[in-house]
Amino acid sequence: MGKIYELAVRVPAGDVINYDLGRLADAMDIKDPARLAVEISGSQGLVTIYPEDPLAEVLMPDPESLLMDSTGRIWVGLHHNGRRTKLRLYDPKSGSAQRMLLFGTTGAGKSTGGQIILAAMKRSGIGVFYADLKGGQSAPEARGNCDWCVYTQEGAIAQLRVFWNIMKAREVRYAAAGRSKFLRDRPDPLMYLILDEANRLLEKGAPYRDEATFYIKDIGRTGRSLGMGIALFAQAGHLEELGGSDTLRSMLKEGEVILLRWTSNLMRQLVADGLLPAGQKLMPIPKYAGAFELKSQFDDTEADEDRPGTQGSGYHLSGLHPTARMRFFKVGSEMPTDGLDPEMLALYGDGPHAVLEETSWEDAGEAYAGRLDGMDAYKLACPEQFEETKEGGGGKANGRGGNSGGGGRPARSIPVPVIPVAVPEQQQNPARRTIGDRVLAVMENSDGEMDIYEILAAVNADGGKTVKLGSIRSALTGLNAAGRDGDQ
């Protein structure tokens, strides 16, 4: 690379630097705007002029470089000036897992960036629940390299519910042990739930939007100190497509955020909501790199129509240099392959992936045990939605029909603290008792407050069929929902 020039710009305090990249490049007689890197922070700016695009080729030195370092960060790419782009997955000082967002428009390189993150998690011994809502096409190589993969919206909701159950169980265990912070692998592994193409689950009109929003908020709020992180990979033109700005505001402000190519609507909302630091501006990322020149119809030279793309280029908004352009490592085969990409498989490595701690297997339930997907996973993760109705129905989902994965879509409830409710005498017939009836009977016969483990032991001592902890949680959720309906 030839000479690199750097220009420092300053305006009076309180003023904000505004610029148009195309006009700036034209004023400097630079045909390829990618040779310019502009960083803005309030009244100060830095313009770096390169002899060629510094991010044209960002090659990974070695897959071992993906291993999480002592600060809990993984190296995923480079900034324009050669600084490493690192994402934090774990903060050893606070004992916290992180929240993560990776989003951009179609073709921005989200899938490649996601594969790098997934591979880094596997190599770093992090257990991953992965939901690829593009039917498994976003990261097909993830199957067998994550603890649990699903490809339907029902499977994603099952994973969220199971992850939430595990989180609540860890909360009880850690409180009993007098622990206020998570200690990685002492004894539990760091765990992440990743929703790829999360916009399909969270957009307006999506069948499970309310449930998904609840779980994402609660896991994002509570899971950090329990070693349970959550990540969303999504296409978005507006935050409403991701459950609304309220769902994501804390994740954007406090989590790890990489923004790839965006729409003007999304950028305006990020600025309006204060999700970008005041006085900072991002240089737009075009679909193609390289100089573009008009050609006369009388010019008989062949034009190169295959201009290089900018996939994987973006900004690490939560990093120290949010306005510095970065790019994910270039990974995978040069051309599409028949079946799984061997280069991408090599990125994950041959070693085993981390799994959930055995202590939490019962809390995870049968959907996790079988690594199930679709309505089968949903029925086991949320069994209260499929029990016989109180009117003596035949065990069908008591819902409104229509779904994204087969079977009737049930009416669903969102977990909240339990409110005991009375059950009519005719429903106490032992031959027709649901798990909810049995739980309610135990609670009514109790002399005082009971925790969930005491309820489990009492239910399994009542002479009925043995149940597991996950079913007790689900029954409590259903009882609470019935209590709220009765109050209305």
C-alpha positions in Angstrom: 0.0 0.0 0.0 1.2 3.5 -0.9 1.1 6.6 1.2 -1.7 7.2 3.7 -2.8 10.7 4.5 -4.7 11.8 7.6 -6.5 15.1 8.1 -7.8 16.4 11.4 -10.9 18.6 11.3 -12.3 20.7 14.1 -15.3 23.1 14.3 -16.4 25.4 17.2 -17.6 23.5 20.3 -21.3 22.8 20.1 -21.3 22.6 16.3 -21.6 19.3 14.6 -19.6 18.2 11.5 -21.8 17.4 8.5 -20.5 16.0 5.3 -21.5 14.3 2.1 -19.0 11.5 1.2 -19.5 11.7 -2.5 -19.0 15.5 -2.7 -16.0 15.2 -0.3 -14.4 12.5 -2.6 -15.1 14.6 -5.7 -13.5 17.7 -4.1 -10.3 15.6 -3.5 -10.5 14.1 -7.0 -10.9 10.6 -5.5 -13.0 8.4 -7.8 -13.4 5.5 -5.3 -15.1 6.8 -2.1 -14.1 3.6 -0.3 -10.6 5.1 -0.2 -11.9 7.6 2.3 -12.5 6.8 5.9 -14.3 9.5 7.9 -14.7 9.3 11.7 -16.8 12.0 13.5 -17.1 12.7 17.2 -19.0 15.9 18.0 -17.0 18.8 16.9 -14.0 16.8 15.8 -13.4 14.7 12.8 -10.7 12.5 11.2 -10.4 12.0 7.5 -8.0 9.2 6.3 -7.2 8.9 2.7 -5.9 5.5 1.5 -4.3 4.7 -1.9 -6.8 1.8 -2.2 -9.8 0.4 -0.3 -8.3 -0.7 3.1 -11.2 -3.2 3.6 -11.2 -4.8 0.2 -9.7 -8.0 1.6 -10.0 -8.9 5.3 -8.5 -12.3 5.8 -8.6 -14.3 9.0 -5.1 -15.2 10.1 -6.1 -18.5 11.7 -9.4 -20.0 13.0 -7.8 -20.2 16.4 -7.9 -16.4 16.5 -11.6 -16.7 17.1 -11.0 -18.1 20.6 -12.4 -15.8 23.3 -9.6 -13.8 25.1 -9.1 -13.1 28.8 -11.4 -10.1 28.6 -14.3 -12.2 27.2 -14.0 -10.8 23.6 -13.8 -12.5 20.3 -12.0 -11.1 17.2 -14.3 -11.0 14.2 -12.8 -8.6 11.7 -10.8 -5.4 11.2 -11.4 -1.6 11.2 -10.3 0.4 8.3 -7.0 1.4 10.0 -6.1 -2.2 11.0 -7.5 -2.1 14.5 -9.2 -5.4 15.5 -12.9 -5.5 15.7 -13.8 -7.4 18.9 -17.2 -8.4 20.3 -17.6 -9.0 24.0 -19.4 -12.2 24.9 -18.6 -12.3 28.6 -17.4 -9.7 31.2 -15.2 -11.5 33.7 -15.1 -8.5 36.0 -18.9 -8.3 36.4 -19.6 -12.0 35.7 -22.0 -11.0 33.0 -23.1 -12.6 29.7 -24.0 -10.0 27.0 -26.8 -9.0 24.7 -26.0 -8.8 21.1 -27.5 -7.3 17.9 -26.3 -7.9 14.4 -28.5 -6.3 11.8 -28.7 -4.9 8.3 -30.5 -5.1 5.0 -30.7 -8.1 2.6 -27.3 -9.0 1.2 -25.3 -7.0 3.8 -23.3 -10.0 4.9 -25.3 -10.9 8.1 -25.1 -14.6 7.6 -21.3 -14.6 7.2 -20.9 -12.5 10.3 -23.3 -14.8 12.1 -21.3 -17.8 11.1 -18.1 -16.3 12.5 -19.8 -15.5 15.8 -21.2 -19.0 16.0 -17.8 -20.6 15.2 -16.1 -18.4 17.8 -18.7 -19.5 20.4 -18.1 -23.2 19.7 -14.3 -22.8 19.8 -14.7 -20.8 23.1 -16.7 -23.5 24.9 -20.0 -21.6 24.9 -23.2 -23.6 24.7 -25.6 -22.3 22.0 -29.3 -22.6 21.3 -29.6 -21.5 17.7 -32.9 -20.7 15.8 -32.4 -20.2 12.1 -35.8 -18.8 10.9 -34.7 -19.0 7.3 -35.4 -22.7 7.5 -31.7 -23.6 8.2 -30.3 -21.7 5.1 -28.6 -18.9 7.0 -26.0 -21.2 8.7 -26.5 -24.8 7.6 -23.1 -25.7 9.0 -24.3 -24.8 12.5 -26.2 -28.1 12.8 -24.0 -30.4 14.8 -21.9 -27.5 16.0 -24.5 -26.0 18.4 -26.2 -27.6 21.4 -29.7 -27.3 19.9 -30.8 -26.0 16.4 -34.3 -25.3 15.3 -35.7 -23.9 12.1 -39.3 -22.9 12.7 -41.1 -20.2 14.7 -42.6 -22.8 17.0 -39.1 -24.2 17.6 -37.8 -20.7 18.4 -40.6 -20.1 20.9 -39.8 -23.5 22.5 -36.1 -22.6 22.8 -37.0 -19.2 24.3 -39.3 -20.9 26.9 -36.8 -23.6 27.7 -34.0 -21.0 28.0 -36.2 -18.9 30.3 -37.0 -22.0 32.4 -33.2 -22.8 32.8 -32.6 -19.1 33.7 -35.2 -19.3 36.5 -33.7 -22.5 37.8 -30.2 -21.1 37.8 -31.6 -18.1 39.6 -32.9 -20.3 42.4 -29.7 -22.4 42.5 -27.4 -19.4 42.6 -29.4 -17.6 45.3 -29.3 -20.7 47.5 -25.5 -20.8 47.0 -25.2 -17.1 47.9 -23.9 -16.2 44.4 -24.8 -12.8 43.0 -22.6 -13.2 39.9 -21.9 -15.8 37.3 -18.6 -17.6 37.3 -17.9 -19.1 33.9 -17.6 -23.0 34.0 -17.8 -22.9 37.8 -19.7 -25.1 37.4 -22.0 -24.0 34.6 -21.1 -23.1 31.0 -21.7 -19.7 29.5 -24.9 -20.1 27.3 -26.3 -18.1 24.5 -29.6 -18.2 22.6 -29.3 -16.8 19.1 -32.3 -15.9 16.9 -31.2 -15.6 13.3 -33.7 -13.8 11.0 -35.3 -12.6 14.2 -37.4 -10.2 12.2 -39.6 -13.1 11.0 -40.5 -13.8 14.6 -40.8 -10.2 15.8 -42.4 -8.3 12.8 -45.9 -7.0 13.1 -48.4 -9.8 12.4 -46.0 -12.6 13.3 -48.0 -15.2 15.2 -45.7 -15.4 18.2 -44.5 -11.8 18.4 -45.9 -11.1 21.9 -44.4 -14.2 23.5 -41.0 -13.7 21.8 -40.9 -10.1 22.9 -41.6 -11.0 26.5 -38.9 -13.7 26.6 -36.3 -11.6 24.9 -36.9 -8.7 27.3 -36.8 -10.9 30.4 -33.8 -12.9 29.3 -32.0 -9.8 28.3 -32.7 -8.2 31.6 -32.2 -11.1 34.0 -30.0 -13.6 32.2 -26.7 -11.6 32.2 -25.9 -12.3 35.8 -26.8 -16.0 35.3 -24.4 -16.6 32.4 -27.2 -16.6 29.8 -26.8 -14.2 26.9 -29.1 -13.5 24.0 -28.3 -12.4 20.4 -30.5 -11.3 17.5 -29.4 -11.4 13.9 -31.9 -9.6 11.8 -32.9 -7.8 8.7 -34.6 -4.5 9.5 -35.7 -1.4 7.8 -37.3 0.0 11.0 -37.2 -1.0 14.7 -40.9 -1.9 14.6 -39.9 -4.9 12.5 -37.9 -6.1 15.5 -40.6 -5.9 18.2 -40.5 -2.1 18.5 -37.9 0.2 19.8 -38.9 -0.5 23.5 -37.9 -4.2 23.0 -34.4 -3.3 21.7 -33.5 0.1 23.3 -31.6 -1.4 26.2 -30.0 -4.0 23.9 -28.9 -1.2 21.6 -27.6 1.0 24.4 -25.9 -1.6 26.5 -25.3 -4.6 24.3 -22.9 -5.5 21.6 -24.2 -4.0 18.3 -22.9 -4.3 14.8 -24.8 -2.4 12.1 -24.2 -3.5 8.5 -25.8 -1.8 5.5 -28.9 0.0 6.5 -32.0 1.9 5.3 -32.5 5.6 5.7 -35.5 4.9 7.9 -33.6 2.8 10.3 -30.8 5.3 10.5 -33.2 8.1 11.3 -34.8 6.2 14.1 -31.4 5.2 15.6 -30.5 8.9 15.7 -33.9 10.1 16.9 -34.0 7.5 19.7 -30.5 8.5 20.9 -29.1 5.1 20.0 -26.1 6.7 18.3 -23.9 8.9 20.4 -24.7 12.6 20.1 -22.8 14.4 17.3 -21.7 11.2 15.5 -22.4 10.3 12.0 -21.9 7.1 9.9 -20.6 7.0 6.4 -23.2 5.2 4.2 -22.1 1.8 2.9 -22.9 1.3 -0.8 -23.8 -2.1 -2.2 -20.7 -2.2 -4.4 -17.1 -1.0 -3.8 -14.8 0.5 -6.3 -15.0 3.5 -8.6 -17.9 4.0 -10.9 -17.4 5.8 -14.1 -19.8 6.8 -16.8 -19.0 5.3 -20.2 -19.8 6.9 -23.5 -21.7 4.8 -26.0 -18.9 5.4 -28.4 -16.3 3.9 -26.0 -15.6 0.4 -27.3 -13.6 -0.9 -24.3 -15.2 -3.7 -22.3 -16.4 -2.6 -18.9 -16.0 -4.8 -15.9 -19.5 -5.4 -14.7 -18.5 -7.6 -11.7 -17.7 -4.8 -9.2 -16.7 -6.1 -5.7 -19.4 -6.2 -3.1 -19.3 -4.7 0.4 -20.8 -7.6 2.2 -19.7 -7.7 5.9 -18.9 -4.0 6.0 -20.4 -2.1 8.9 -20.0 -0.3 12.2 -19.4 -1.7 15.7 -21.7 0.8 17.4 -20.9 -0.4 20.9 -17.2 -0.3 20.4 -14.6 2.4 21.2 -14.8 3.7 17.7 -18.4 3.5 16.6 -17.9 5.7 13.4 -14.9 3.7 12.2 -15.8 1.5 9.3 -15.1 -2.2 9.9 -15.5 -5.5 8.0 -16.0 -9.1 9.1 -13.3 -11.6 8.1 -13.8 -13.1 4.7 -14.6 -16.8 5.4 -16.1 -19.7 3.4 -15.5 -20.9 -0.1 -15.1 -18.5 -3.0 -17.9 -20.1 -4.9 -21.2 -21.8 -3.8 -20.8 -25.5 -3.0 -23.0 -28.5 -3.3 -24.1 -29.1 0.2 -22.3 -27.9 3.3 -19.3 -25.6 2.7 -16.1 -27.4 3.8 -14.4 -24.1 4.5 -17.2 -23.1 6.8 -17.1 -26.4 8.6 -13.4 -26.0 9.1 -14.1 -22.7 10.7 -16.1 -24.5 13.4 -13.4 -27.1 13.9 -13.7 -30.8 14.7 -14.0 -30.6 18.5 -17.2 -31.2 20.4 -19.5 -28.3 21.2 -20.5 -27.2 24.7 -23.8 -28.4 26.1 -26.1 -27.3 28.9 -25.1 -28.4 32.4 -26.6 -31.7 33.5 -28.1 -30.0 36.6 -30.5 -28.1 34.3 -31.5 -31.0 32.0 -34.7 -31.6 34.0 -35.6 -27.9 33.9 -34.9 -27.9 30.1 -37.4 -30.7 29.7 -38.1 -33.2 26.9 -38.0 -30.7 24.0 -34.4 -30.0 24.8 -33.6 -33.7 25.6 -34.8 -34.7 22.1 -33.5 -31.5 20.4 -36.9 -31.2 18.8 -38.3 -28.6 16.4 -41.6 -27.3 15.2 -44.9 -28.0 17.0 -43.5 -31.1 18.7 -41.0 -28.9 20.5 -43.6 -26.3 21.2 -46.1 -28.8 22.7 -43.4 -30.1 25.1 -42.0 -26.7 26.1 -45.5 -25.2 26.6 -47.7 -28.2 27.5 -50.3 -26.2 29.3 -51.5 -25.0 25.9 -52.3 -28.5 24.8 -53.9 -30.1 27.9 -57.5 -31.0 27.8 -59.7 -28.0 28.1 -61.7 -27.5 31.3 -64.8 -28.3 29.3 -63.4 -31.8 28.7 -62.0 -31.2 25.2 -60.0 -33.8 23.4 -56.5 -32.4 24.0 -56.4 -30.1 21.0 -54.8 -26.7 21.1 -57.5 -24.3 22.3 -56.6 -21.7 19.8 -57.5 -19.9 16.6 -55.8 -22.0 13.9 -53.2 -20.9 11.4 -49.4 -21.2 12.1 -46.0 -21.4 10.6 -45.0 -24.9 11.4 -48.0 -27.3 11.3 -50.8 -28.1 13.7 -53.4 -25.7 15.2 -51.9 -22.5 16.6 -52.8 -22.4 20.3 -53.9 -19.4 22.4 -50.7 -18.7 24.4 -49.9 -17.2 27.8 -46.8 -15.4 28.9 -45.0 -16.4 32.1 -45.7 -14.1 35.1 -45.8 -14.6 38.9 -48.4 -17.0 39.9 -51.8 -15.9 41.1 -53.8 -18.8 42.7 -57.3 -19.2 41.5 -60.3 -21.3 42.6 -61.2 -24.3 40.5 -64.9 -25.6 40.4 -65.5 -28.8 42.3 -66.5 -30.8 39.2 -63.0 -30.3 37.9 -61.5 -32.0 40.9 -62.5 -35.4 39.6 -59.2 -37.4 39.9 -59.9 -39.1 36.6 -59.9 -35.8 34.8 -57.3 -33.8 36.8 -54.8 -31.9 34.8 -51.4 -31.0 36.1 -52.8 -27.6 36.8 -55.5 -29.1 39.0 -52.9 -31.1 40.9 -50.7 -28.1 41.5 -53.6 -26.0 42.6 -54.7 -28.7 45.1 -51.2 -28.8 46.6 -51.1 -25.0 46.9 -54.5 -24.9 48.6 -53.5 -27.5 51.1 -50.2 -25.8 52.0 -49.8 -24.2 55.3 -47.6 -21.4 53.8 -45.6 -20.4 50.8 -44.0 -23.1 48.7 -41.2 -22.8 46.2 -41.4 -24.7 42.9 -39.3 -27.6 44.1 -41.6 -28.2 47.1 -44.6 -28.0 44.7 -43.0 -30.6 42.4 -42.4 -33.0 45.3 -45.9 -32.6 46.6 -47.5 -33.1 43.2 -45.5 -36.3 42.6 -46.6 -37.6 46.0 -50.3 -37.2 45.3 -50.6 -40.6 43.7 -50.9 -39.3 40.1 -48.6 -39.7 37.1 -45.0 -38.5 37.8 -44.4 -35.0 36.3 -41.2 -33.0 35.7 -40.2 -29.5 36.8 -40.8 -28.0 33.4 -44.5 -29.2 33.5 -44.9 -27.6 36.9 -43.6 -24.3 35.6 -46.0 -24.5 32.7 -48.9 -25.3 34.9 -48.2 -22.4 37.2 -48.1 -20.1 34.1 -51.5 -21.4 33.0 -53.0 -21.0 36.4 -51.8 -17.4 36.5 -53.3 -16.7 33.1 -56.6 -18.2 34.2 -56.4 -16.0 37.3 -55.9 -12.9 35.3 -58.7 -13.8 32.9 -61.1 -14.3 35.8 -60.3 -10.8 37.2 -61.3 -9.1 34.0 
